[in-house]
């Protein structure tokens, strides 16, 4: 009878070790998935902003040349476009919390949340 208790106890210890090992693998895979998702989100954001920057540069030049042609003074066209960009920068700065920080936080916070619901189901 003593052998069966010792055997059962050693099997229980082995099962606990296996369970802990599987849990560690699960957390590593989950962390890896979150890191991949984070980097892909950051890369997509960077690509979006680089394209937006290029559009703003070429659009700014086009608008400056067009305004310069209408006003018969190229430098005035560029000054108007510069003023528009300065105004845009001020607006973005004043509303940076709602325009920049909040959307980024809403996008990234779910990546770092602990998967409590999935763990409860296990």
Protein Blocks (a to p, Z undefined) as FASTA:
>chain_A
ZZmmmmmmmmmmmmmmmmmmmmmmmmmmmmmmmmmmmmmmmmmmmmmmmmmmmmmmmmmm
mmmmmmmmmnopaklmmmmmmmmmmmmmmmmmmmmmmmmmmmmmmmmmmmmpccfklmmm
ZZ
